[in-house]
């Protein structure tokens, strides 16, 4: 009985980690899509400031 609980515990941890990784990827993709143009312009401006 105790061995079954340990296996279930690790299955729950693995499932939670997989969901966390997937949700972080979804949020990152959404932010990139929403702010891609602004981010690209900001990076371009900051790169030009450092060249001079």
Order of alpha helices (4+ residues) and beta strands (2+ residues): alpha
